[in-house]
Amino acid sequence: MPKAKTSKAFKLKHYISQYGEKVFSTDGEILYCKICDVRVGAERKSSVGQHVNREKHKRGLQRIQDEKQVVQQMLLGQACPSDFPPQNSAKL
């Protein structure tokens, strides 16, 4: 008995669920890599795997992680407890 063929849209949504909505998006016809700003051939699973393993994609992921760390460090640096004067509850 032959395998039931899955729809293209279903395959594309599967890739998105596998790699994350921050990495890929789709309109039901094409798979789009948000990291690299390119369309990815999704006819074969190996094509998507090759794209994810490319150096450009890995550098893009690293750049995003580095930007997140910088923002977190800036936020933590702004809200340091040493920036606030000590509270004296005895004056109440």
Secondary structure in CASP SS format (residue, H / E / C, confidence):
PFRMAT SS
TARGET T0000
AUTHOR 0000-0000-0000
METHOD secondary structure of the structure
MODEL  1
M C 1.00
P C 1.00
K C 1.00
A C 1.00
K C 1.00
T C 1.00
S C 1.00
K H 1.00
A H 1.00
F H 1.00
K H 1.00
L H 1.00
K H 1.00
H H 1.00
Y H 1.00
I H 1.00
S H 1.00
Q H 1.00
Y H 1.00
G C 1.00
E C 1.00
K C 1.00
V C 1.00
F E 1.00
S E 1.00
T E 1.00
D C 1.00
G C 1.00
E C 1.00
I C 1.00
L E 1.00
Y E 1.00
C E 1.00
K C 1.00
I C 1.00
C C 1.00
D C 1.00
V E 1.00
R E 1.00
V E 1.00
G C 1.00
A C 1.00
E C 1.00
R C 1.00
K H 1.00
S H 1.00
S H 1.00
V H 1.00
G H 1.00
Q H 1.00
H H 1.00
V H 1.00
N C 1.00
R C 1.00
E H 1.00
K H 1.00
H H 1.00
K H 1.00
R H 1.00
G H 1.00
L H 1.00
Q H 1.00
R H 1.00
I H 1.00
Q H 1.00
D H 1.00
E H 1.00
K H 1.00
Q H 1.00
V H 1.00
V H 1.00
Q H 1.00
Q H 1.00
M H 1.00
L H 1.00
L H 1.00
G H 1.00
Q H 1.00
A C 1.00
C C 1.00
P H 1.00
S H 1.00
D H 1.00
F C 1.00
P C 1.00
P C 1.00
Q C 1.00
N C 1.00
S H 1.00
A H 1.00
K H 1.00
L C 1.00
END
